[in-house]
Amino acid sequence: MFKPLEAEIGIPVVPEPSASTVTLSKLQAEAANPVTDVAWMDGGVSEPTRDSGVVAAIDPAMAPGLAGVVDQAN
């Protein structure tokens, strides 16, 4: 799934699979100088991550397909 995206945006995608708690730690460590563009996390960890301020809300203007996504996925 990454190859078509890379072709469309012209930027390499570098997946970093990890446990959600490890992803949270990484996001906290890079809070002052973010490197991660997208993080996929399990429920139970994603909510405190959202509330901690280390991630930003998805801008609907930048993601037109967001209208069809359930609120919990935003």
mmCIF file of the N, C-alpha and C atoms, coordinates in Angstrom:
data_MODEL
# 
_entry.id   MODEL 
# 
loop_
_atom_site.group_PDB 
_atom_site.id 
_atom_site.type_symbol 
_atom_site.label_atom_id 
_atom_site.label_alt_id 
_atom_site.label_comp_id 
_atom_site.label_asym_id 
_atom_site.label_entity_id 
_atom_site.label_seq_id 
_atom_site.pdbx_PDB_ins_code 
_atom_site.Cartn_x 
_atom_site.Cartn_y 
_atom_site.Cartn_z 
_atom_site.occupancy 
_atom_site.B_iso_or_equiv 
_atom_site.pdbx_formal_charge 
_atom_site.auth_seq_id 
_atom_site.auth_comp_id 
_atom_site.auth_asym_id 
_atom_site.auth_atom_id 
_atom_site.pdbx_PDB_model_num 
ATOM 1   N N  . MET A 1 1  ? 0.808   -1.194 0.000  1.00 0.00 ? 1  MET A N  1 
ATOM 2   C CA . MET A 1 1  ? 0.000   0.000  0.000  1.00 0.00 ? 1  MET A CA 1 
ATOM 3   C C  . MET A 1 1  ? 0.851   1.258  0.000  1.00 0.00 ? 1  MET A C  1 
ATOM 4   N N  . PHE A 1 2  ? 2.117   1.161  0.401  1.00 0.00 ? 2  PHE A N  1 
ATOM 5   C CA . PHE A 1 2  ? 2.946   2.361  0.465  1.00 0.00 ? 2  PHE A CA 1 
ATOM 6   C C  . PHE A 1 2  ? 3.461   2.808  -0.902 1.00 0.00 ? 2  PHE A C  1 
ATOM 7   N N  . LYS A 1 3  ? 3.704   1.866  -1.805 1.00 0.00 ? 3  LYS A N  1 
ATOM 8   C CA . LYS A 1 3  ? 4.266   2.202  -3.114 1.00 0.00 ? 3  LYS A CA 1 
ATOM 9   C C  . LYS A 1 3  ? 3.373   3.183  -3.890 1.00 0.00 ? 3  LYS A C  1 
ATOM 10  N N  . PRO A 1 4  ? 2.049   2.942  -3.992 1.00 0.00 ? 4  PRO A N  1 
ATOM 11  C CA . PRO A 1 4  ? 1.209   3.914  -4.704 1.00 0.00 ? 4  PRO A CA 1 
ATOM 12  C C  . PRO A 1 4  ? 1.218   5.295  -4.030 1.00 0.00 ? 4  PRO A C  1 
ATOM 13  N N  . LEU A 1 5  ? 1.237   5.320  -2.708 1.00 0.00 ? 5  LEU A N  1 
ATOM 14  C CA . LEU A 1 5  ? 1.288   6.591  -1.991 1.00 0.00 ? 5  LEU A CA 1 
ATOM 15  C C  . LEU A 1 5  ? 2.599   7.306  -2.277 1.00 0.00 ? 5  LEU A C  1 
ATOM 16  N N  . GLU A 1 6  ? 3.702   6.584  -2.208 1.00 0.00 ? 6  GLU A N  1 
ATOM 17  C CA . GLU A 1 6  ? 5.008   7.177  -2.498 1.00 0.00 ? 6  GLU A CA 1 
ATOM 18  C C  . GLU A 1 6  ? 5.040   7.744  -3.914 1.00 0.00 ? 6  GLU A C  1 
ATOM 19  N N  . ALA A 1 7  ? 4.474   7.011  -4.857 1.00 0.00 ? 7  ALA A N  1 
ATOM 20  C CA . ALA A 1 7  ? 4.449   7.471  -6.244 1.00 0.00 ? 7  ALA A CA 1 
ATOM 21  C C  . ALA A 1 7  ? 3.622   8.747  -6.383 1.00 0.00 ? 7  ALA A C  1 
ATOM 22  N N  . GLU A 1 8  ? 2.527   8.812  -5.636 1.00 0.00 ? 8  GLU A N  1 
ATOM 23  C CA . GLU A 1 8  ? 1.646   9.979  -5.736 1.00 0.00 ? 8  GLU A CA 1 
ATOM 24  C C  . GLU A 1 8  ? 2.237   11.213 -5.076 1.00 0.00 ? 8  GLU A C  1 
ATOM 25  N N  . ILE A 1 9  ? 2.848   11.044 -3.891 1.00 0.00 ? 9  ILE A N  1 
ATOM 26  C CA . ILE A 1 9  ? 3.334   12.208 -3.152 1.00 0.00 ? 9  ILE A CA 1 
ATOM 27  C C  . ILE A 1 9  ? 4.813   12.498 -3.381 1.00 0.00 ? 9  ILE A C  1 
ATOM 28  N N  . GLY A 1 10 ? 5.536   11.530 -3.940 1.00 0.00 ? 10 GLY A N  1 
ATOM 29  C CA . GLY A 1 10 ? 6.951   11.737 -4.220 1.00 0.00 ? 10 GLY A CA 1 
ATOM 30  C C  . GLY A 1 10 ? 7.844   11.750 -2.999 1.00 0.00 ? 10 GLY A C  1 
ATOM 31  N N  . ILE A 1 11 ? 7.359   11.168 -1.919 1.00 0.00 ? 11 ILE A N  1 
ATOM 32  C CA . ILE A 1 11 ? 8.128   11.119 -0.675 1.00 0.00 ? 11 ILE A CA 1 
ATOM 33  C C  . ILE A 1 11 ? 8.148   9.674  -0.195 1.00 0.00 ? 11 ILE A C  1 
ATOM 34  N N  . PRO A 1 12 ? 9.326   9.164  0.204  1.00 0.00 ? 12 PRO A N  1 
ATOM 35  C CA . PRO A 1 12 ? 9.353   7.785  0.696  1.00 0.00 ? 12 PRO A CA 1 
ATOM 36  C C  . PRO A 1 12 ? 8.605   7.642  2.023  1.00 0.00 ? 12 PRO A C  1 
ATOM 37  N N  . VAL A 1 13 ? 7.930   6.527  2.167  1.00 0.00 ? 13 VAL A N  1 
ATOM 38  C CA . VAL A 1 13 ? 7.232   6.197  3.406  1.00 0.00 ? 13 VAL A CA 1 
ATOM 39  C C  . VAL A 1 13 ? 8.114   5.218  4.175  1.00 0.00 ? 13 VAL A C  1 
ATOM 40  N N  . VAL A 1 14 ? 8.375   5.543  5.442  1.00 0.00 ? 14 VAL A N  1 
ATOM 41  C CA . VAL A 1 14 ? 9.223   4.691  6.273  1.00 0.00 ? 14 VAL A CA 1 
ATOM 42  C C  . VAL A 1 14 ? 8.386   4.173  7.446  1.00 0.00 ? 14 VAL A C  1 
ATOM 43  N N  . PRO A 1 15 ? 7.794   2.983  7.290  1.00 0.00 ? 15 PRO A N  1 
ATOM 44  C CA . PRO A 1 15 ? 6.989   2.446  8.396  1.00 0.00 ? 15 PRO A CA 1 
ATOM 45  C C  . PRO A 1 15 ? 7.878   2.021  9.556  1.00 0.00 ? 15 PRO A C  1 
ATOM 46  N N  . GLU A 1 16 ? 7.385   2.247  10.758 1.00 0.00 ? 16 GLU A N  1 
ATOM 47  C CA . GLU A 1 16 ? 8.088   1.831  11.965 1.00 0.00 ? 16 GLU A CA 1 
ATOM 48  C C  . GLU A 1 16 ? 7.098   1.084  12.863 1.00 0.00 ? 16 GLU A C  1 
ATOM 49  N N  . PRO A 1 17 ? 6.827   -0.184 12.548 1.00 0.00 ? 17 PRO A N  1 
ATOM 50  C CA . PRO A 1 17 ? 5.883   -0.945 13.371 1.00 0.00 ? 17 PRO A CA 1 
ATOM 51  C C  . PRO A 1 17 ? 6.349   -1.011 14.822 1.00 0.00 ? 17 PRO A C  1 
ATOM 52  N N  . SER A 1 18 ? 5.394   -0.876 15.724 1.00 0.00 ? 18 SER A N  1 
ATOM 53  C CA . SER A 1 18 ? 5.736   -0.878 17.141 1.00 0.00 ? 18 SER A CA 1 
ATOM 54  C C  . SER A 1 18 ? 4.476   -1.067 17.971 1.00 0.00 ? 18 SER A C  1 
ATOM 55  N N  . ALA A 1 19 ? 4.662   -1.340 19.227 1.00 0.00 ? 19 ALA A N  1 
ATOM 56  C CA . ALA A 1 19 ? 3.543   -1.381 20.175 1.00 0.00 ? 19 ALA A CA 1 
ATOM 57  C C  . ALA A 1 19 ? 3.101   0.050  20.446 1.00 0.00 ? 19 ALA A C  1 
ATOM 58  N N  . SER A 1 20 ? 1.829   0.248  20.717 1.00 0.00 ? 20 SER A N  1 
ATOM 59  C CA . SER A 1 20 ? 1.292   1.593  20.935 1.00 0.00 ? 20 SER A CA 1 
ATOM 60  C C  . SER A 1 20 ? 1.986   2.329  22.066 1.00 0.00 ? 20 SER A C  1 
ATOM 61  N N  . THR A 1 21 ? 2.334   1.627  23.122 1.00 0.00 ? 21 THR A N  1 
ATOM 62  C CA . THR A 1 21 ? 3.011   2.291  24.242 1.00 0.00 ? 21 THR A CA 1 
ATOM 63  C C  . THR A 1 21 ? 4.403   2.776  23.836 1.00 0.00 ? 21 THR A C  1 
ATOM 64  N N  . VAL A 1 22 ? 5.069   2.034  22.977 1.00 0.00 ? 22 VAL A N  1 
ATOM 65  C CA . VAL A 1 22 ? 6.383   2.453  22.471 1.00 0.00 ? 22 VAL A CA 1 
ATOM 66  C C  . VAL A 1 22 ? 6.208   3.666  21.558 1.00 0.00 ? 22 VAL A C  1 
ATOM 67  N N  . THR A 1 23 ? 5.165   3.645  20.736 1.00 0.00 ? 23 THR A N  1 
ATOM 68  C CA . THR A 1 23 ? 4.883   4.787  19.860 1.00 0.00 ? 23 THR A CA 1 
ATOM 69  C C  . THR A 1 23 ? 4.609   6.032  20.691 1.00 0.00 ? 23 THR A C  1 
ATOM 70  N N  . LEU A 1 24 ? 3.843   5.895  21.762 1.00 0.00 ? 24 LEU A N  1 
ATOM 71  C CA . LEU A 1 24 ? 3.579   7.023  22.654 1.00 0.00 ? 24 LEU A CA 1 
ATOM 72  C C  . LEU A 1 24 ? 4.884   7.571  23.220 1.00 0.00 ? 24 LEU A C  1 
ATOM 73  N N  . SER A 1 25 ? 5.760   6.701  23.687 1.00 0.00 ? 25 SER A N  1 
ATOM 74  C CA . SER A 1 25 ? 7.053   7.147  24.228 1.00 0.00 ? 25 SER A CA 1 
ATOM 75  C C  . SER A 1 25 ? 7.848   7.902  23.176 1.00 0.00 ? 25 SER A C  1 
ATOM 76  N N  . LYS A 1 26 ? 7.834   7.409  21.943 1.00 0.00 ? 26 LYS A N  1 
ATOM 77  C CA . LYS A 1 26 ? 8.557   8.073  20.857 1.00 0.00 ? 26 LYS A CA 1 
ATOM 78  C C  . LYS A 1 26 ? 7.958   9.451  20.590 1.00 0.00 ? 26 LYS A C  1 
ATOM 79  N N  . LEU A 1 27 ? 6.638   9.539  20.531 1.00 0.00 ? 27 LEU A N  1 
ATOM 80  C CA . LEU A 1 27 ? 5.985   10.825 20.299 1.00 0.00 ? 27 LEU A CA 1 
ATOM 81  C C  . LEU A 1 27 ? 6.303   11.816 21.408 1.00 0.00 ? 27 LEU A C  1 
ATOM 82  N N  . GLN A 1 28 ? 6.345   11.345 22.636 1.00 0.00 ? 28 GLN A N  1 
ATOM 83  C CA . GLN A 1 28 ? 6.686   12.226 23.756 1.00 0.00 ? 28 GLN A CA 1 
ATOM 84  C C  . GLN A 1 28 ? 8.134   12.705 23.645 1.00 0.00 ? 28 GLN A C  1 
ATOM 85  N N  . ALA A 1 29 ? 9.027   11.807 23.254 1.00 0.00 ? 29 ALA A N  1 
ATOM 86  C CA . ALA A 1 29 ? 10.448  12.157 23.148 1.00 0.00 ? 29 ALA A CA 1 
ATOM 87  C C  . ALA A 1 29 ? 10.700  13.174 22.034 1.00 0.00 ? 29 ALA A C  1 
ATOM 88  N N  . GLU A 1 30 ? 9.901   13.112 20.971 1.00 0.00 ? 30 GLU A N  1 
ATOM 89  C CA . GLU A 1 30 ? 10.127  14.025 19.849 1.00 0.00 ? 30 GLU A CA 1 
ATOM 90  C C  . GLU A 1 30 ? 9.150   15.204 19.853 1.00 0.00 ? 30 GLU A C  1 
ATOM 91  N N  . ALA A 1 31 ? 8.480   15.440 20.985 1.00 0.00 ? 31 ALA A N  1 
ATOM 92  C CA . ALA A 1 31 ? 7.455   16.484 21.049 1.00 0.00 ? 31 ALA A CA 1 
ATOM 93  C C  . ALA A 1 31 ? 7.983   17.859 20.647 1.00 0.00 ? 31 ALA A C  1 
ATOM 94  N N  . ALA A 1 32 ? 9.200   18.207 21.048 1.00 0.00 ? 32 ALA A N  1 
ATOM 95  C CA . ALA A 1 32 ? 9.757   19.521 20.730 1.00 0.00 ? 32 ALA A CA 1 
ATOM 96  C C  . ALA A 1 32 ? 10.229  19.611 19.281 1.00 0.00 ? 32 ALA A C  1 
ATOM 97  N N  . ASN A 1 33 ? 10.502  18.470 18.661 1.00 0.00 ? 33 ASN A N  1 
ATOM 98  C CA . ASN A 1 33 ? 10.988  18.437 17.288 1.00 0.00 ? 33 ASN A CA 1 
ATOM 99  C C  . ASN A 1 33 ? 10.411  17.199 16.592 1.00 0.00 ? 33 ASN A C  1 
ATOM 100 N N  . PRO A 1 34 ? 9.118   17.228 16.250 1.00 0.00 ? 34 PRO A N  1 
ATOM 101 C CA . PRO A 1 34 ? 8.454   16.039 15.715 1.00 0.00 ? 34 PRO A CA 1 
ATOM 102 C C  . PRO A 1 34 ? 9.072   15.501 14.434 1.00 0.00 ? 34 PRO A C  1 
ATOM 103 N N  . VAL A 1 35 ? 9.135   14.176 14.356 1.00 0.00 ? 35 VAL A N  1 
ATOM 104 C CA . VAL A 1 35 ? 9.625   13.472 13.179 1.00 0.00 ? 35 VAL A CA 1 
ATOM 105 C C  . VAL A 1 35 ? 8.514   12.613 12.584 1.00 0.00 ? 35 VAL A C  1 
ATOM 106 N N  . THR A 1 36 ? 7.663   12.070 13.423 1.00 0.00 ? 36 THR A N  1 
ATOM 107 C CA . THR A 1 36 ? 6.592   11.180 12.996 1.00 0.00 ? 36 THR A CA 1 
ATOM 108 C C  . THR A 1 36 ? 5.439   11.977 12.396 1.00 0.00 ? 36 THR A C  1 
ATOM 109 N N  . ASP A 1 37 ? 4.992   11.563 11.206 1.00 0.00 ? 37 ASP A N  1 
ATOM 110 C CA . ASP A 1 37 ? 3.875   12.236 10.547 1.00 0.00 ? 37 ASP A CA 1 
ATOM 111 C C  . ASP A 1 37 ? 2.540   11.574 10.860 1.00 0.00 ? 37 ASP A C  1 
ATOM 112 N N  . VAL A 1 38 ? 2.531   10.247 10.962 1.00 0.00 ? 38 VAL A N  1 
ATOM 113 C CA . VAL A 1 38 ? 1.300   9.496  11.201 1.00 0.00 ? 38 VAL A CA 1 
ATOM 114 C C  . VAL A 1 38 ? 1.598   8.399  12.208 1.00 0.00 ? 38 VAL A C  1 
ATOM 115 N N  . ALA A 1 39 ? 0.714   8.253  13.185 1.00 0.00 ? 39 ALA A N  1 
ATOM 116 C CA . ALA A 1 39 ? 0.868   7.186  14.176 1.00 0.00 ? 39 ALA A CA 1 
ATOM 117 C C  . ALA A 1 39 ? -0.437  6.404  14.269 1.00 0.00 ? 39 ALA A C  1 
ATOM 118 N N  . TRP A 1 40 ? -0.333  5.086  14.234 1.00 0.00 ? 40 TRP A N  1 
ATOM 119 C CA . TRP A 1 40 ? -1.484  4.201  14.377 1.00 0.00 ? 40 TRP A CA 1 
ATOM 120 C C  . TRP A 1 40 ? -1.373  3.577  15.749 1.00 0.00 ? 40 TRP A C  1 
ATOM 121 N N  . MET A 1 41 ? -2.399  3.772  16.582 1.00 0.00 ? 41 MET A N  1 
ATOM 122 C CA . MET A 1 41 ? -2.322  3.293  17.960 1.00 0.00 ? 41 MET A CA 1 
ATOM 123 C C  . MET A 1 41 ? -3.606  2.591  18.362 1.00 0.00 ? 41 MET A C  1 
ATOM 124 N N  . ASP A 1 42 ? -3.465  1.692  19.324 1.00 0.00 ? 42 ASP A N  1 
ATOM 125 C CA . ASP A 1 42 ? -4.612  0.972  19.873 1.00 0.00 ? 42 ASP A CA 1 
ATOM 126 C C  . ASP A 1 42 ? -5.410  1.886  20.791 1.00 0.00 ? 42 ASP A C  1 
ATOM 127 N N  . GLY A 1 43 ? -6.728  1.606  20.874 1.00 0.00 ? 43 GLY A N  1 
ATOM 128 C CA . GLY A 1 43 ? -7.551  2.261  21.860 1.00 0.00 ? 43 GLY A CA 1 
ATOM 129 C C  . GLY A 1 43 ? -7.034  1.943  23.252 1.00 0.00 ? 43 GLY A C  1 
ATOM 130 N N  . GLY A 1 44 ? -7.195  2.853  24.160 1.00 0.00 ? 44 GLY A N  1 
ATOM 131 C CA . GLY A 1 44 ? -6.656  2.677  25.506 1.00 0.00 ? 44 GLY A CA 1 
ATOM 132 C C  . GLY A 1 44 ? -5.328  3.395  25.649 1.00 0.00 ? 44 GLY A C  1 
ATOM 133 N N  . VAL A 1 45 ? -4.586  3.492  24.561 1.00 0.00 ? 45 VAL A N  1 
ATOM 134 C CA . VAL A 1 45 ? -3.337  4.262  24.532 1.00 0.00 ? 45 VAL A CA 1 
ATOM 135 C C  . VAL A 1 45 ? -3.552  5.516  23.678 1.00 0.00 ? 45 VAL A C  1 
ATOM 136 N N  . SER A 1 46 ? -4.370  5.391  22.631 1.00 0.00 ? 46 SER A N  1 
ATOM 137 C CA . SER A 1 46 ? -4.570  6.526  21.728 1.00 0.00 ? 46 SER A CA 1 
ATOM 138 C C  . SER A 1 46 ? -5.274  7.699  22.417 1.00 0.00 ? 46 SER A C  1 
ATOM 139 N N  . GLU A 1 47 ? -6.223  7.415  23.302 1.00 0.00 ? 47 GLU A N  1 
ATOM 140 C CA . GLU A 1 47 ? -6.948  8.500  23.966 1.00 0.00 ? 47 GLU A CA 1 
ATOM 141 C C  . GLU A 1 47 ? -6.034  9.337  24.873 1.00 0.00 ? 47 GLU A C  1 
ATOM 142 N N  . PRO A 1 48 ? -5.243  8.721  25.752 1.00 0.00 ? 48 PRO A N  1 
ATOM 143 C CA . PRO A 1 48 ? -4.326  9.541  26.555 1.00 0.00 ? 48 PRO A CA 1 
ATOM 144 C C  . PRO A 1 48 ? -3.273  10.249 25.695 1.00 0.00 ? 48 PRO A C  1 
ATOM 145 N N  . THR A 1 49 ? -2.894  9.616  24.572 1.00 0.00 ? 49 THR A N  1 
ATOM 146 C CA . THR A 1 49 ? -1.948  10.253 23.662 1.00 0.00 ? 49 THR A CA 1 
ATOM 147 C C  . THR A 1 49 ? -2.560  11.518 23.090 1.00 0.00 ? 49 THR A C  1 
ATOM 148 N N  . ARG A 1 50 ? -3.799  11.409 22.626 1.00 0.00 ? 50 ARG A N  1 
ATOM 149 C CA . ARG A 1 50 ? -4.521  12.566 22.087 1.00 0.00 ? 50 ARG A CA 1 
ATOM 150 C C  . ARG A 1 50 ? -4.621  13.664 23.141 1.00 0.00 ? 50 ARG A C  1 
ATOM 151 N N  . ASP A 1 51 ? -4.970  13.288 24.353 1.00 0.00 ? 51 ASP A N  1 
ATOM 152 C CA . ASP A 1 51 ? -5.184  14.254 25.419 1.00 0.00 ? 51 ASP A CA 1 
ATOM 153 C C  . ASP A 1 51 ? -3.885  14.876 25.930 1.00 0.00 ? 51 ASP A C  1 
ATOM 154 N N  . SER A 1 52 ? -2.751  14.227 25.670 1.00 0.00 ? 52 SER A N  1 
ATOM 155 C CA . SER A 1 52 ? -1.467  14.723 26.192 1.00 0.00 ? 52 SER A CA 1 
ATOM 156 C C  . SER A 1 52 ? -0.896  15.879 25.373 1.00 0.00 ? 52 SER A C  1 
ATOM 157 N N  . GLY A 1 53 ? -1.426  16.084 24.174 1.00 0.00 ? 53 GLY A N  1 
ATOM 158 C CA . GLY A 1 53 ? -0.945  17.188 23.354 1.00 0.00 ? 53 GLY A CA 1 
ATOM 159 C C  . GLY A 1 53 ? 0.237   16.854 22.465 1.00 0.00 ? 53 GLY A C  1 
ATOM 160 N N  . VAL A 1 54 ? 0.644   15.594 22.396 1.00 0.00 ? 54 VAL A N  1 
ATOM 161 C CA . VAL A 1 54 ? 1.781   15.235 21.536 1.00 0.00 ? 54 VAL A CA 1 
ATOM 162 C C  . VAL A 1 54 ? 1.362   14.905 20.111 1.00 0.00 ? 54 VAL A C  1 
ATOM 163 N N  . VAL A 1 55 ? 0.071   14.918 19.834 1.00 0.00 ? 55 VAL A N  1 
ATOM 164 C CA . VAL A 1 55 ? -0.425  14.730 18.472 1.00 0.00 ? 55 VAL A CA 1 
ATOM 165 C C  . VAL A 1 55 ? -1.420  15.852 18.166 1.00 0.00 ? 55 VAL A C  1 
ATOM 166 N N  . ALA A 1 56 ? -1.532  16.161 16.901 1.00 0.00 ? 56 ALA A N  1 
ATOM 167 C CA . ALA A 1 56 ? -2.469  17.192 16.462 1.00 0.00 ? 56 ALA A CA 1 
ATOM 168 C C  . ALA A 1 56 ? -3.680  16.525 15.821 1.00 0.00 ? 56 ALA A C  1 
ATOM 169 N N  . ALA A 1 57 ? -4.797  17.208 15.860 1.00 0.00 ? 57 ALA A N  1 
ATOM 170 C CA . ALA A 1 57 ? -5.996  16.719 15.196 1.00 0.00 ? 57 ALA A CA 1 
ATOM 171 C C  . ALA A 1 57 ? -5.769  16.730 13.687 1.00 0.00 ? 57 ALA A C  1 
ATOM 172 N N  . ILE A 1 58 ? -6.449  15.839 12.993 1.00 0.00 ? 58 ILE A N  1 
ATOM 173 C CA . ILE A 1 58 ? -6.365  15.797 11.535 1.00 0.00 ? 58 ILE A CA 1 
ATOM 174 C C  . ILE A 1 58 ? -7.159  16.966 10.979 1.00 0.00 ? 58 ILE A C  1 
ATOM 175 N N  . ASP A 1 59 ? -6.547  17.725 10.095 1.00 0.00 ? 59 ASP A N  1 
ATOM 176 C CA . ASP A 1 59 ? -7.206  18.861 9.465  1.00 0.00 ? 59 ASP A CA 1 
ATOM 177 C C  . ASP A 1 59 ? -8.086  18.341 8.325  1.00 0.00 ? 59 ASP A C  1 
ATOM 178 N N  . PRO A 1 60 ? -9.405  18.465 8.443  1.00 0.00 ? 60 PRO A N  1 
ATOM 179 C CA . PRO A 1 60 ? -10.300 17.954 7.406  1.00 0.00 ? 60 PRO A CA 1 
ATOM 180 C C  . PRO A 1 60 ? -10.012 18.546 6.019  1.00 0.00 ? 60 PRO A C  1 
ATOM 181 N N  . ALA A 1 61 ? -9.494  19.748 5.962  1.00 0.00 ? 61 ALA A N  1 
ATOM 182 C CA . ALA A 1 61 ? -9.169  20.362 4.668  1.00 0.00 ? 61 ALA A CA 1 
ATOM 183 C C  . ALA A 1 61 ? -8.012  19.632 3.989  1.00 0.00 ? 61 ALA A C  1 
ATOM 184 N N  . MET A 1 62 ? -7.173  18.977 4.784  1.00 0.00 ? 62 MET A N  1 
ATOM 185 C CA . MET A 1 62 ? -6.022  18.256 4.241  1.00 0.00 ? 62 MET A CA 1 
ATOM 186 C C  . MET A 1 62 ? -6.339  16.787 3.986  1.00 0.00 ? 62 MET A C  1 
ATOM 187 N N  . ALA A 1 63 ? -7.492  16.334 4.464  1.00 0.00 ? 63 ALA A N  1 
ATOM 188 C CA . ALA A 1 63 ? -7.864  14.925 4.329  1.00 0.00 ? 63 ALA A CA 1 
ATOM 189 C C  . ALA A 1 63 ? -9.329  14.829 3.914  1.00 0.00 ? 63 ALA A C  1 
ATOM 190 N N  . PRO A 1 64 ? -9.625  15.021 2.621  1.00 0.00 ? 64 PRO A N  1 
ATOM 191 C CA . PRO A 1 64 ? -11.017 15.029 2.171  1.00 0.00 ? 64 PRO A CA 1 
ATOM 192 C C  . PRO A 1 64 ? -11.778 13.744 2.475  1.00 0.00 ? 64 PRO A C  1 
ATOM 193 N N  . GLY A 1 65 ? -11.097 12.606 2.570  1.00 0.00 ? 65 GLY A N  1 
ATOM 194 C CA . GLY A 1 65 ? -11.765 11.343 2.865  1.00 0.00 ? 65 GLY A CA 1 
ATOM 195 C C  . GLY A 1 65 ? -12.162 11.204 4.323  1.00 0.00 ? 65 GLY A C  1 
ATOM 196 N N  . LEU A 1 66 ? -11.779 12.148 5.152  1.00 0.00 ? 66 LEU A N  1 
ATOM 197 C CA . LEU A 1 66 ? -12.057 12.086 6.584  1.00 0.00 ? 66 LEU A CA 1 
ATOM 198 C C  . LEU A 1 66 ? -13.553 12.119 6.888  1.00 0.00 ? 66 LEU A C  1 
ATOM 199 N N  . ALA A 1 67 ? -14.337 12.686 6.001  1.00 0.00 ? 67 ALA A N  1 
ATOM 200 C CA . ALA A 1 67 ? -15.783 12.785 6.231  1.00 0.00 ? 67 ALA A CA 1 
ATOM 201 C C  . ALA A 1 67 ? -16.424 11.411 6.402  1.00 0.00 ? 67 ALA A C  1 
ATOM 202 N N  . GLY A 1 68 ? -15.839 10.369 5.819  1.00 0.00 ? 68 GLY A N  1 
ATOM 203 C CA . GLY A 1 68 ? -16.403 9.033  5.915  1.00 0.00 ? 68 GLY A CA 1 
ATOM 204 C C  . GLY A 1 68 ? -15.825 8.189  7.035  1.00 0.00 ? 68 GLY A C  1 
ATOM 205 N N  . VAL A 1 69 ? -15.046 8.790  7.921  1.00 0.00 ? 69 VAL A N  1 
ATOM 206 C CA . VAL A 1 69 ? -14.369 8.065  8.993  1.00 0.00 ? 69 VAL A CA 1 
ATOM 207 C C  . VAL A 1 69 ? -15.117 8.256  10.311 1.00 0.00 ? 69 VAL A C  1 
ATOM 208 N N  . VAL A 1 70 ? -15.246 7.195  11.080 1.00 0.00 ? 70 VAL A N  1 
ATOM 209 C CA . VAL A 1 70 ? -15.919 7.317  12.376 1.00 0.00 ? 70 VAL A CA 1 
ATOM 210 C C  . VAL A 1 70 ? -15.118 8.235  13.296 1.00 0.00 ? 70 VAL A C  1 
ATOM 211 N N  . ASP A 1 71 ? -15.786 8.917  14.218 1.00 0.00 ? 71 ASP A N  1 
ATOM 212 C CA . ASP A 1 71 ? -15.135 9.888  15.090 1.00 0.00 ? 71 ASP A CA 1 
ATOM 213 C C  . ASP A 1 71 ? -13.952 9.295  15.860 1.00 0.00 ? 71 ASP A C  1 
ATOM 214 N N  . GLN A 1 72 ? -14.057 8.042  16.277 1.00 0.00 ? 72 GLN A N  1 
ATOM 215 C CA . GLN A 1 72 ? -13.000 7.421  17.053 1.00 0.00 ? 72 GLN A CA 1 
ATOM 216 C C  . GLN A 1 72 ? -11.696 7.299  16.269 1.00 0.00 ? 72 GLN A C  1 
ATOM 217 N N  . ALA A 1 73 ? -11.742 7.375  14.958 1.00 0.00 ? 73 ALA A N  1 
ATOM 218 C CA . ALA A 1 73 ? -10.543 7.233  14.138 1.00 0.00 ? 73 ALA A CA 1 
ATOM 219 C C  . ALA A 1 73 ? -9.842  8.567  13.902 1.00 0.00 ? 73 ALA A C  1 
ATOM 220 N N  . ASN A 1 74 ? -10.448 9.645  14.286 1.00 0.00 ? 74 ASN A N  1 
ATOM 221 C CA . ASN A 1 74 ? -9.845  10.973 14.045 1.00 0.00 ? 74 ASN A CA 1 
ATOM 222 C C  . ASN A 1 74 ? -8.792  11.286 15.064 1.00 0.00 ? 74 ASN A C  1 
# 
